[in-house]
Amino acid sequence: MPPVLFLLMLSGALCSLGQAMSREEKHKLRNQVVEMFDHAYQNYMDHAYPADELMPLTCRGRVRGLEPSRGDVDDALGKFSLTLIDTLDTLVLLNKTTEFEAAVRRVLKDVRLDNDIVVSVFETNIRVLGGLLGGHSMAVMLKEGGQHMQWYQDELLHMSKDIGLRLLPAFNTSSGLPYPRVNLKYGVSGPETRTGTETDTCTACAGTIILEFAALSRFTGDPVFEAHARRAMDFLWEKRQRNSNLVGTTINIHSGEWVRRDSGVGAGIDSYYEYLLKAYVLLGDDLFLQRFNIHYASIMKYISQPPLLLDVHIHKPLLPARTWMDSLLAFFPGLQVLKGDIRPAIETHEMLYQVTKKHNFLPEAFTTDFRVHWAQHPLRPEFAESTYFLYKATGDPYYLEAGRTILENLNRFARVPCGFAAMKDVRTGSHEDRMDSFFLAEMFKYLFLLFAEVEDIPFDVEDYVFTTEAHLLPLSLSAAPHSSSTSSNRTSEEELDDSNFDWTCPNTRLLFPDPAFPRNLREPIRTAVDKSCPRPAPYREPGMGRPPLRAQDFMANNPEHLELLRRMGVTLIHLKDGRVQLVQHATQAVSAVAAEDGVRFMQEMMELSSQQQKEQLPPRAIQIVSHPFLGRVVLTAGPAQFGTDLSKSSTGVRGFVTVAEPYSGCSEITNAEYVQGHIALLQRGQCMFAEKARHIQKAGAIGGIVIDDNEGSSSDTAPLFQMAGDGRNTDDVTMPLLFLFHKEGNILLEALKEYREVEVLLSDKARDRAAIFKGKPVPGSLVEGSVDVQEAEEDCLTEATTPTSSESTSQTQMSTAELDEFVSQEEVPPSQETSHSEEVVPPEAEVSPTETAADSAQPKEERDSDRKEEAEGHTDSSSQSVDELLADWREDLEAFQQMEKDEL
């Protein structure tokens, strides 16, 4: 279901121009970070050690089994002094070498790894194994410096191998994906393990192993760890959805079937993408970079709606899977910096910053209008991580101010006498008695690096890669000896293609020749939550007495109407998928009166949209009944809110198809002699659907089919839409009009091109062949010379399953206000409250009689002029033959049926 998308925009003047922060101020903030770390670390050591974590409200340690169970959260605790191990390399980074040496000695003396306890494979890998390897890396670095750790003999590395061996039994599956949990003492086999019965794991849980395991293999010379991690990564890659190139959230570790088919960049998937890119950085294997780039292209195509990142369905990637985002996706702008894609990183980070300013912290989940969905905040570091990387990429002091905000909020709202307490509810400021180990492992690393000068850091961080837990692994591991057998299997389709992606990150100085560029990207995304920016008094224009524009009269291709919108402070925003959103900024109106008119216009538009949503109709069917198809091919079609209601017709409308001239159907039909008595084929664009219908009806057509001109659009990847009227009475349209996406329409055009005469049946659902041919012999083959499709497939045709090719491309013409007036058939959630200073119409609210948005972004006339061909030959040059299309359809039929069952 497409979410209601609200973009909160700046409602006032921008005050901060990104003035540079002085060295003294940065020094002060750096020292504040160190003091805060000391407060957290010393309280853990004083009140909690050797327990895994500190309970800062009760000033004691959290020992698993002695405290009430918190469910899966407790799987990170293994009675191995988790917080101390997780903090080792942070101590070195913050120049606490003496404390580090003492901490290493404590770990070697006190920590046991053979406990009879069930732990999370994922958490133990990133926190314990990662922490031990990061500590080992720091110990080696300090020892080579000749002043500290001279007694060190790789003891932490030996412990790393010990814990690695205890995790290995989890990988004993047919797929190579690890069990989600393992018993540190007994593994996964046998009743004493109390685990090993799970069937599912998250994608990130199985795909966030490679850095730690590969580092362990290369440090120790034992290839078994890297081999198992690579096998898991290979399996996840093989199981990606091949059309969308996305992965689901949860997978069956035995069968490889996706259990949860929603896909995003947040919880459940996040660090899988992170580890693909960082595995290339650490190990130098080009295959990881290739896979990451393929995934990344799909993320930016389907999931990224700057500044938002919304989960989608892997089989229908244009169909959002939920209307909220989780806080774990805050790492993604930092990963985009590593990728070199700075612009969307700036945009998403700004959105996250505004949410932080609105609620003091990022809620665990928040809606697309930035309201709290889940109110907890366990002091997660991902936003600080992205802030640091963006500052490093841009040098923009704005991100230093963002870091200051993080520090101030931690001290003001989370600091307690015994450490820092997680927020139970960001709205009320209530606390939870927990301070997770990642707070010390990650938060203070990134904040220290943000404010530190080069001379403040005891080593060159450029020589290391940060794991997902911010542990430091040396890049020199790429040159370490390793077995060639650990290389991932390369299939023929995975041979490296240098043309698919860049091999170097862009130079940010060339990317941003204008120092104001990052600020200019942020300005459209800011909200009015920054109280330090006074709003200017609205300009009152004397004598503005013209009547206000009403929603029912608005036409988006009318320049005068657009000017009226501007005066009322209403802006049209063109989204990347072609939709258009209306946003009102009261402070941008030319007068207070105009601002009030704008509020009224937005309210009317939302009411109009809501009314149209209530008029939803089910999809219709276009069945090709002529030879050689004979009723076996059914195309899913979108209905119209006007014309003949096919659900009330027992027979439907049957006739031969012909292409109307002009193909747009926006003026009088010039080939009326061919259209008369036929079903006319039309192209989407340039005018309202009702206008097209009137023109072909006047020419004598008995029906019409509008074909989307957006190449690659398909009902398999996009939600169905119904066509709205033009705001006037449409009772004069008495024939049916249906809509086909590009792929389905292309099948019809190819059939017409190849067979010249193609007869179709327009109906509310696919008809049984016996009813179509009324007792006549029903031929047994789908296409002459082809193998007959089994009868089970015939029965499935009533589901209106459509052919597809292996590539799915974005359907980019769904717009709030567009030429053809689409109305979403998906249920839209109730409207969210909007303030009078900022009214937003969601893109899914298809409002009549609005006109173009997406289409106005690139004039239809320009696009159509490039495609003026003879009507019968008006098809894409790369179109497949009908036989090929039907072969694809037969091959994918089973997958589509499964997809429909799984649809959210």
N, C-alpha and C positions, 0 to 999 in steps of 0.2 A: 504494500500500500504506500503510495507516494506520501511522504510526510508534508505537513504544512510547514513551509520554510519561511522563517522570519529572520531577516537580517536587520539588526539594530544599527542604525547609522548615526553619524555625528550630528548632533542637534545644536551645535554652537561653534564658536570660533576656537581654533586650536591655539593653545598658549605656548606649549613647549616646542621649541624649534631644534631640540637635540643639542643643546649647548654642551661643550666638552666638560667632563668632570675633572677637577684638579687632581694631581697626584696625591695631595694631602687628603682629599676626601676619599679617594680610592684606598689609600693606606688605612684610613680610619675604618672603612667598611671591611677591609681585609682582616684587620685586627678584631673586629666585631665577630666575624665568622669564626675565627680561632677561639674567641672567648665562648661563643655558643657551643662549639664542638667540645671544648673542655667541660662545660656544664653538663652536656649529655653523656660524654664518655666517663667522666669521673663519677657521676651518679650511678652509671651502670656498674662500674668497678666497685664502688662502695656499697651499693645496696643489692645488686643482682648477681654478680659473678660468683660462682661459675655457671649460673643458670643461663639459658639461651637468650632471654630478653629481659629488659627492665619493664616493670609495671610502675610508671612514674607517679601515679596518683596515690598508690599505697606504699611506695618506696620499698619494693621488694622484687625478687626475681620471679619470672614465670617459668615454672617447672612443669613439663607436660605430665599429666596424670595427677598432679596435686591441685590443679586449677580446673574449674568447669571447662568442658570441651567447647571449643569454638568451631568445630567442624573442620573443613579442609584447611583453614588457616593454620591450624596446629600442625599440619604435616610438614611445615618448615622446621619444626623443632625436633631435634634428635638427641638432646642431652649432650651436646658437643660444644657448649659455650659459643653458640652461633654468633652473637654480636661481636665478641672479641675477634674471632676469625675473620668476620666480614669487615672489620675495621683496620686490619693490619696495614694495608698499603695507604690508607688515609693518613695514618700517623706519619708515615714517611713524607707524603706530599705536603703536609702541614708543618714540616721541619721539626717533628717531634721524634728525633732519632733515638734518644734515650728511652722514651716510652715504648717505641717500637721494639727495641732490643729486649726490654723487660716483658713486653707482651708475647714475643716469640718464645721466650723461655717459659712463660706461663702455659702457653699452648702445648709445648713439648712435654711439660711436666704433668699437666692436669687433664688434658683432653683425651678421651677414649672414643674410638670410632667403631667399636664392636658391640655396641649396645643392642639389646633385643628390643628394637623399636622400629615401627613402620614409618618411613619418611617419604616425602615427595622426591621423585627422581629429579624433576626440574629444579625445584628450590635448592636441593642439596648440591646439585651440579653448579648452579650459578653463584650460590652464596658460600658453600663450604669448599668445594673443589676450586672454584674461582678465587675465593679468598686465600686459600693456601698457596695457589699458584702465583697470585699477585704478591703475597708476602714473600714467597721464594724469589720472585723477580727483584723485589726491592732489596732483599738480603744480599743477593748476588751483586747487585749494583753497588750497595754500600761497602761490601767486602772488597770489591775491585777498587774502590776509592781509597782503601788503605787505612781508614780511620775507625771504622765501626764494623761490627759483626765478624771480626777476624776469626772467631771460634766456630763460625757457621760451617757445617759440613753437609749441606743439602737435606737437613732433617725435615724441613717443611715439604720438600719434594717427595721424600719417602712417605710422609703422611698423605700427600696428594695421590700417590699411586695406590696407597691402601684404600682410600675412599673411592677411587676410581674402580678398583677391583670389586668393591662392595656394590657399586652401581651396575656393573656389567651384567649380572644375572637378569636384570630387567629387560635386556635387549634380546633375550632368548625367545623370540617370536618368529613366526613364519615370514612376517613382513619386514622385520628389522626395526619396526617402531617399538620403543620401550614401553613396558608397563608404566602406568603413572606413579606407582608406589613400589617400594622395595623394603624388605626387612634388612637392616644393616648387618645383622648376625646370620640370618638364615636364608636370605635371598627371596625368591618368589615361589619356590616349589616346596610343597609339603604343608601340612596343617599348622606346623609351628610358626610359619611365616605370617599367618593372619592376613595374607594378601595374595596376589596372583590370580584373583578371580575377575578382575576388571576387564572390560572389553573395549573401553573407549579412552581416548586421551585427547588433549587439545593439540592443535597444530603447533603452537609455540612450545608446548611441553616436549614434543618430539623433535622440534626443529631448532631448539636452542641448546644444543649440545656441542656443536662442532668446534667452537673456539676453545673451550676448556679441554675437551678430549684430544683435539689435535695438538694443543700446546703440551698436554701431558705426554703424548706419544713422542713428540720431538724433544722434550726435555729428557725423557727417560730412554729413548731409543726403542720403545716397545710399540709397534704399529697397531696393536689390537684396538686401542681406544679410538684412534682416528678412523680406523676401518669401520667400526660400528656406527660412529657418528655420521660418516659419509653415507653409509647404507640407509640410515634413516632419512637423511636429506634427499637422497636419490628417490626413495619411495614416495615421499611427499610430492616431489616434482612430478613423478610419473602419474600421480593421482590428481593433479590439478585439473580443473574443468577446462577441456581443450578449446572450447569456443571463447570463453571469457578470460582464460589464463589466470583465474583466481582460485584460491583454496578456501575450503570451508573452515569452520571453527573447531569442530570436533570430528574425529575419525575413528573408525573401528580398527584396532591394532592388529586384528587377525585377518579380516577380509579386505580392509582398505576402503570400505564404503564410508561415505561422508554421513555422519550422524546429524550434525548441524550444518546446514548448507548456507548459512549467512556468512558473509565475508566482509571484513573491514581491516583497519590497521590498529585496532585497540585490543582489548582483552581477548585472549585465546589465540591470537595470530601474531601480534605485534613483533615480538623478537625473532620470529622465523624470518621475516623480511630483513630485519636488522642483521641477523647472522649470515644471511646470504651475501650481503655486501661486505660485511666485516671479515668474513672468511676469505674473500678475495684479497682484502687489504692485508690480512695477517699471513695467509698461506700462498698468495700469488697465483692461485688456480683460476684461470680465465673463465672456466665453466660456471663458477659461482657468480661472477659478474654478469655473464650472459643471462643466467636464470633470473637474477635480480632485475635486470633491465626489462626483461619480458614481463615479469610481474609488475614492475613499477609503471610501465606503460598502461597496463590495465587498471591499476589503482588510479592513475591520473585521468583515465578515460571514464571510469564508472563510479569510483568511490569519492574522488575529490570533487567537491563543489565549492571552490574557494569562497569563503574561508572555511567551509565545513567539510567534514569527512564522515560520510554516512554509509553505514553498512548496507550491502545489497545482497541479493540472492545470486549464488554462483551460476545458476542456469539461466536466470533472467536478470542480468546485471543492471538493467535500467529500472528495475523494480526495487526501490529501497526496502530494506528488511525491518527497519525500525526508525523511530522519529527522535531518537536521542543518541548522545555520544558519551563514551566513558572516558575517564581522565587518563587512562593509560595511553591513549593516542597522542598525548602531549609530547611524547618522545619523537614523533614523526617529523616535525620541522627540523630537529637536529639531524635526523637521518637524511633529510632532503639537502641539508647543508653538505653533508659528506658526499652525497650524490652530485652536488653542484647545481641543484635546482633551487635557487635562492628565492625567487619571487613568490611561489606558493608557500614557501616556508615562512616568509615574512607575513603573509596574509593570515595563515592559520595561527601562527604565534600571536598575532595581534588579537585575533578573536579570543584565544585562550587567556590572554592578558586582561581583556575586558571582563571576561567571566571571573577571573581572579579578583579584579578590583570590585566587582559587584558583590561577590560573596566572601571576600578575604582569602579564600582558598578555592582550588578547583574541586567542586563536588565530585564524588565518585562517578556520577552520571548527571548529565544536564541535557535539556531539550534544545531543539533548534532555535528557540527564542530565548535561550540562556537561562531558563528557569531550572530550579533544582529537581532532578529526577530521583537520585539517591543522594542523601544529604551527608554521608560520611566523608571524611578526608583523613586517611592514615599517614599523613605527612609524606606523600609521594614526591619523588625528586624529578619526575620527567619534565615538568615545566622549567625547572631550573636548568636542567640539562640542555634543552633547546635554546634557552636564553643565552647560555654560555657559548654554544656553537654559533648562534647568529651574531653575537658580538664579535666572535673571532673572525667570522666571514666578512662582516660589514664594517667593523670598527665604529659602529654607530653608538654614541653614548646613551642613546635611548634605552639600550638593553642594560646598561649599568643602572639606570633608574628602575627598570623592571626588577633587577636583582635586589635593589634597595627595598622595593615593595615586598619582595619575598621575605627578606630579613626582618623588616618591621612587623609584618603580619605574624611571623613565627614567634617573635619576642612578645608581641602584644597579646596574641590569642592562644598560642600553644604552649608557651613556657610556663612551667610549674616548678615548685621548689626542688623536685627530684628529677628534673630532666625536661623533656618536651612530650606532651600528651597528644595523641591523635584526636581529631575532632569527631565527635559522635554525630553532630549536626551543625553544619556551617551556618545555618540560619539562626540558631539560638546560641552558638558558641559553646555548647556543652562538650565535655571531654569524654574520651574512652581511655581506659587504663591499659594503654599499650604504647610502646615505642619500638617499632620494628627495626630490625638490624639494618635494613637498607637505608634508613635515615642517616646513620653514621657512615655507611659505606659509600653513599652516592651524594646526598644533599650537600654535605660540607666540601666534598671534592669540587663539585661544579661551582659552588659559590666562591670558594677560595680562588679557583682558577679565574673566575670572572673578574675579581678585583685585584688579583696579584699582578705585579710587574714581573718581567722575565727573571730578574735577579732574585725574586722572592721564592722561586721554584727550585728545589734542590736537584732537579734533573730535567732533561729535555723531554717534555711530554710528546713531542713529535716522534719520538722513537718508540712509542707504545700505542696500542689500540685499546680502547675502553670496551670491556665486555658489557653486557646488558646490566650487570650489577656494578659497573664502573670500576672493575678490577683491571689492573694494568698488565698487559701481556706484551713482551718485546717483539717488535717487528723483525728482529733478527731471526726469529723462529722460521721465517720463510726460507732461510738458507740452511736450516738445520737438516741433518740427514733424516730421511724418512723412506719408508718402503714404497716403491712404485705401485704396489698392489693396492694401496689405499686410494689411488686416484678414482674418482667417480667414473662410472661407466658412461661412455659417450655413445649415444645412438646416432644414426645417420642424420636424424633431424636436428641433432644438437651440435653439429659441427659449427665451430665458431664463425660467425659472420660479422666481420669488422664493420660493415655498413649499418648494423642495427643500432649502434650506440657509440657514444663518445668514449674515448679511452682516458681522457684527462678532465679534471674539474676546470671550470672556467675561472679565469683570473678576475677576482672581484673588482679590481681597479678598472678593468675594461668593462665589466658588467655594469658598474655604477660610476660612470664618469661624473655624474651629477651627485654631489653628496646628499642632496635632498631626495634622491630617488626612493630610498627605503621609506622615508616619511610620507612621500606621495602615495605609496602603496597602502600605507596604514590608514591614511585619513578617511577613505570611504568606509572603513570597517569599525572605526571607533564608536563607542556609545557615549552617552552623556553622563556617565557615572563619575567622571573626574570632576569633583566639586571645585577644583581650583581654577577651572576655566569658566569665567562668567559669560553668560549668554548675552549677546548684544540685543538691545531693545529693537523690536521689529519695526521696520520702516513703514510708516503709514502714508500710502499714496493718496493724495487728495483727489476726490471726484471719481473714485472707481465705483461706478454704479451699474456696471453691466451685470446681467443676471448670471448666476453661477452655472457651471457645467453640471449636468445631471448624468449619473452613471449609465442610465438606459440610452442616452444620446451619444455617449462617447464612442469615437472611432479612432483607433490608434494610428491609422494612416492619414489622419486629418491634421495638417500642420497647425491649424488654428486651435484645435483641441489640445495638441501637445503644448502649445504656448500657454494655454489656459492652465494646464496642469503645472507648468513651471511656475506660474505666478502664484498658484496655490501651495507651492512647496512639495508637489508630488513628483517623484522621479521614477522613470522606467529603468529597471536594471535588467540587462540581458544576461541570463545565465548561460554557462558554457554548453548546456544541452539544448539550447534554443528556446527555453522557456523565458518568460518575462515576468518580472515581479514589480508590483507597484509599492513604493515606500513613500510615506509622507513625513516631511520634516517641517514642523510648524515654524521653526525659526528661519527657514529659508523662503517662506512666503513673502510676498512684497508688502503685505500689510496684515494686521490682525484680522481684519474682515476676510481677506483672502485665505488666511490660515484656517478660519472657522469653516469657510466653504470647502477647503480641502479635507478637513475632518469629516464633514457631511458627505462629500463625494466618496471617501474611502468606506464609510459605513454603508452607503448605498451599494457600492461595488461588492462588498462582502455579503450583503443580503441577497443581491442578485446572484452571486456565485452559489450561495447556500441553496437558493431556490432551484437553480439548475442541477445541483448535485442530487436533489431529491427526485429528479426526473430521469434517473439512470435506467438504461435499458440493457438487456442481456446481449451478448454478441450474436451475430447472424452468420449464416453459412452461404458460401458461393460454391456450388457443386458443378464441376465440368462434366457434362453428360454426353457430349458428342464423341464420335470415334476418334482416337482409340482409348479415350479415358473412361467413358461409359459409366460415369457416376462414382468412380473409385477415388477421385481426387477431390478433396474438400478443403477450401481455404477459409480460414477464420476471418471474418469481416466485422468492422465496427458499424453500428447502426446510426441513423440520423434521428433527431428529435422531431422531424417533420416528414411529410410524405406518407406513403402506404405503410401501415403497420403490418409487417410480415408475420407477426405472431398471431394475427387474426385471420390469416389466409391459409386455408387447408392445402392449397396447391402451390403457393408461391408464385413467382413470376419467372417464366421460362422464355429464353430467346437467344438469338445469335448476337455476339458482341461485335462492335465496330468502334474504331477510334474517332472521336469527334474532332472537328477542325473549326476553330482553333482548339488545340489540345487542352488549354487551360479552361475552356468553356466559359470564359468571362465576357464574351461578346456573342453576337448572333452567329449561330452555327452555319458555316458555309457549305458543308456537305450534308445538308438536311435530307437529300434524297437517299443517302446511305444510312443515316441515323434513324429515319422513320421506320417504326416497327422493330427496332433493334434496341439492345442495351448498350448505351454509350459509355465508352471508356474516357476518363478525364484525368488530367493531372492536377494535383493539389497546388494551390497558390494563386495569388493575384486578386482574388475576390472571395466573397462569402460562398459557402456551400449552397445556400438557398439560391443565390444568383446563378450558379452553375446549373442547378436543378431546373430552374425556370427556363433557361436557354435551351437545354436539350429537350425539355418537355414541349416547348414551342415547336421544336424541329420534328416532333412526332415520336420521340424515344419512349419506350415502355419501361425503362429503368435506367439507372446510372451507377457506375462504379468509379469512385475517385481513387487514384493510385498515388501513393506518397512519392514525392520526387527526391526524398532524402535517402541516398544510396545506402543499402545495408540495413535499413530499419525492418523490423520483423516482429510479429506478434509473439514470437518465442522469447524475445528479450525485452519487449516493451509492453507496458500495460495497455489494454484495449481502451479506446476512446470512442465517444459518440460525438456526432456532429451536431452542433447547435444551429439555431436559426440566425436570422440577421436582426433580431429585435423587432421586426414587423410581423404582421400576420402572415403565416405561411400555409394557410388553408388552401391556397390556390395550387400548391404542389401536391399532386395526386398520384405520383408514381414513387417507387422505392429508390432510395439512394444509399449505397453502402460504401465503406471505406476499406481499402487494402493497404497494408504497409508495403514497402518497396519489394521485399523478397517475394511475398505472395503475389503482388501485382506483376512482378517480372515473369512468374510462371505463366500467368495468363497471357502476357504479351508475347512470350516465346511460343506458346501454343498457337496463338493467332498468326505469328510470323511463319511457323512451320506448316500449319494445316489450313490456313486461309479462312476456313469456316469453323468457328468454335461456338458451341451452344452451351449455355450455363443455366443453372437453376438458382434463383435467389430465394432463400427461405429462412425461416427462423432457426432451423437446424437441418443437418444432413438427412436426406430421405433415403429410405431403403430402396435398393436398385429395382426390386420387383414393383414397387409403387411408381418409380420413375418410368419404367418401360411398360407398365400396365399389361402384364401378361405376355409381352413379346419375349423371345428367347434372350436370355442374358448371357452375353459372351463371357468366356472364362478367363481371358488373359487381360492384364492391365494394359500392356502395350504389345503390339504385334512383335512376335519373336522373343518376347521376354518371358521369364519364368513367372508363373502365376503367384500372386501373393496369397498366403494362406488365409483361410476363412476368418481366423481370429482377427486378422488385420482389418477385414471388411467391417467387422463389428465395431472396431475402434474408430472408424471414420466418423461416427456420430459425435465423437469428441472434438471434431473440427481440428484435428492435428494438421499442422502445415509443414511442408518441406523446409529445409534450411540448408545452408552450406556450413562448412566448418569454421568460417570466420563470422563473428557477430560484431556489427559496428553500431556505434551509438545512434540512437534515434534522436535527432537534434531539433525537431520542430515542434515538440510539445510546448506550448506557450500559454501563459496566462491570458495574454491578449494577442492573438495572432490572426492572420488573414482568414484562416479556414475555420476558426471557432471550434476547437476541440473541447470536449467536456470529458473529464476523467471518469471512467467507470469504476475505479477503485473507491472504496469507502474512505472518506476524508474525516479525520478526527475533528471533534468540536473545535470551534474557533477559540484561539487563546485571547486573553484580554490584551488590549492594546491601549496605550496611553494617548491622550489627545495630542500630545506633542509628537507622537510617532506612530502613525497608522500603517499597517502592512497588509497587503493582499497576498495570500499565498499563491505560488505559481500553479498549484493544482486546481485552484478555483477558476474554472474556465468560465469566463463571464461574457455573456452576450449583452450588448452587441459590440464588444471590443474587436478591434482589428489590429493587425500585425504588430509584431514585436520582433520575434525571431526573424520573420520574413523581411522586416524592414531593415534589419541589421545588414543584410545583403539583398538589395532590391531584386525581386523576382524577375523583373524585366531583364536585368543583366544576366542572371543565371539562365533564363529561358533563351536568350539570344544566342547562347553558346550551344543550344541543343535543338535548333530548328531543323528538323529533318522531316522526311515524308512520314505521315502519321503511322503507316503500317510498319515502318522501320524504326520507330521511336523506342529503342531499347538500348540498354547499356552495351558498350562494345565488348565487354568481357562476359556477357551473359552466357550461361550454360545452355546446352540443348535441353529439350524437354526430357529426353531419356536420362540424361545425367542428373537433372533435378529430381526426377522421380526415383532414381537409384539412391540418391542421397536421402530422399525421404524414407524409403524403405529401410535403409541402414540405420537411420536415427529414430525410427518410430518408437522402438522400445524405450529408448532413452527419454523421449519426450513424454511418454506415458508415465514413466517414473517421476519425471520432473513435475508433472501436474499433480501427482500424489503428494509430492514433497513441498509444493508451493505454500508459502507462509500465509 
